[in-house]
Amino acid sequence: MNRVEGLVDIAFWEYPALVCYLVVLLIVMGRRKRLSIGRHPEYAYYLTGIYARVGGALFLTWIYVYYYGNGDTISFFNSSVALAELAKQDPVKYMRCMLAPVSWQNYQNFFDATTGYPLGYVYYDDRTWTLVKLLSPLALLSFKSIILTSAYASTIAYGGVWRLYRMLVRYYPRIKGQLAFAVLFFPSTVFWGSGILKDTFTFSAVCWYVYALDAIFFLRKNVRANWLNVLVAAYIMIALKPYIFMTIFPASLLWLLYRRVQRIKNALLRILLLPGTMALLGGLSLLTMERLGDRLGKFSLDSALRTIVLNQTDMTRSEQYGTNYFNIGHMDATWPSVLSKFPQATFAGLFRPTILESNNVVMALAGLENAYVLLFAIYLLWRTRLVFFFTLLLKNPLLQMCFVFALGYAFMVGVSTPNFGALVRFKIPMLPMFVSGMFIAAHILDRRRRVLAAGQRFDFGAFSDGDPDRGMVRVPVQDERKKGAKPGRR
C-alpha cells in the first residue's frame, strides 16, 4: 500500500490475501450453515448474506480508491493505519492513546513521522476518532490493507444484521425470503452499511440493540450477555451518531411497554393503563436524553435545534457539497418551526432522492430504490384503506416499533440533512425496519384475505406476537432426508 498525500493504492498482494479470507469464510460459515439449516431454514441465506456484505464493502472501497481518489473512507483508513503503526511500535503507548482525550498535546506526544499522523479533522472530532479506534485493530490485523480491513469490518458488522434477521423470522417464518431481502440484501444497506464508514458500525449496532432487547424481555435468553450487547450497541450509537439512539430508544421503549399492556386480558384495565404507559414512555425518554446530555454533544436536547439549523445551512453550501441538495423551506431554531417541517422532512427521509432528482449513477440507483419503497408504501396504504393500517399498528407492538422508529428517524435526517449524497447514506439504519414492517403488514393482510375468503372471522390481535401458527412451519424436505427422517414428519 502506498499512502501519499492521503491517497491509498491497493497493492497486488492484497487480492490473493482477500481470496484466502473468502475461502476461510466459506469453510467456517459454511460449516455453521450445514449444522444449523436442518432446524433453522433461514440459514439458507447465511452465506449469501455475508458475501453480499463483503462484496458491498469491496465495491465501496473500489469506488473511493479508483473513482473518487479520496473521501471519508480513505481518511478514516489512513488515520487508523497511523494508530495501528503506533500499536505495532509501542503497545503500551497505543493503549494510552486509545484512552487519552483528544488534544493537540496528545496528538504530538503519540504520533510522529514513523507512525504517520491521523488527519486533523478526523482526530479532533470525537465521533470520527472513535471510529478510527474501532478500525485500528482491523488495520493492524490486515497488515494495513484497505480491502482486507473493509472485509473484516463488514464481517464483524454482519453479526448484528444476521441476528436482527433471525429475530424477525422467529416471529414471521413464512416470509423469511422477504425479510431476507429487507434486512440482508437491501441495496443501500449492503453498499453503505458494509465498508469503512461510521454507518457500518451504527447500522449493526441498531440491529444488535433490537435483537438483544427481544432476547432479554421476550425470550429471557442469555440475559446478562444480552444486557452487555444492549450497552455496547447503545455506546456505539451514542459515540458515533447519537441521533440514531435518540430515535431507536423511545421506539424500543414503546415496543416493550405496549406489549406488556397488550398482554393484559382485561380490556378496561388496558384502556386505563394506556395513557399512563404513554406518559411513562415520554418521561423515560426525556430523562434518558437529559442524563446523556454531555455524551450527545451537539445532538443533546439543549443543542439539537441549533444543530439542525446549522446543518441545513452548512450542507446546502454548493461550493463544498455540490448542487445535489434539496430545500424543505426556511425554519428558525424553535421547536414549532422545526416540527412544522415534519411532512416534507419525513417524506424526504423515506423516499428521496426520486429518480427525477438524480444527477449521477449513485443517485439514480438510490432513486430506483426509493421508487420501490414509495410504491410499496402506497400499495400498502391502498390495501388497508388507512383504517386497517391503524388497526394493524394498534394490535402489533413490533410493527409499532418498526414504523415509529422509521418515521422518527426519517424526520430527523430529513430535517437536518438537505444534501442527497449524505441522505442516502444516513438513512440506512431505518430501512430494514421500515421495509420489514411493510412486508409483515402485507403478510398479515394476505392471511386476512384468505381467512375471509374461507368465510371465517379474522382477528388482527392473533398476529400481535407473530404468526399464530409459526411453530407449524415445516423444515424443508431435503433437510429432513439428510437427517434420516421421513418426508413430511418432524
Secondary structure, DSSP 8 states (H G I E B T S, - for coil): -B-STT--B--TTHHHHHHHHHHHHHHHHHHHHHHHTTT-GGGGGHHHHHHHHHHHHHHHHHIIIIIIS-SHHHHHHHHHHHHHHHHHH-HHHHHHHHHS---HHHHHHH--TTT----HHHHTSHHHHHHHHHHHHHHHHTTS-HHHHHHHHHHHHHHHHHHHHHHHHHH-GGGHHHHHHHHT--HHHHHHTSSSSHHHHHHHHHHHHHHHHHIIIII--SHHHHHHHHHHHHHHHHHH-HHHHHHHHHHHHHHHHHHHHHT-S-HHHHHHHHHHHHHHHHHHHHHHHHHTHHHHGGGSTTTHHHHHHHHHHHHT-HHHH-S-B-------SSHHHHHTTHHHHHHHHHH-S-GGG--SHHHHHHHHHHHHHHHHHHHHHHHHTTHHHHHHHHH-HHHHHHHHHHHHHHHHHHHH--BHHHHHHHTGGGHHHHHHHHHHHHHHHHHHHHHHHTT----GGGGTTS-TTGGG----HHHHHHTT--TT--
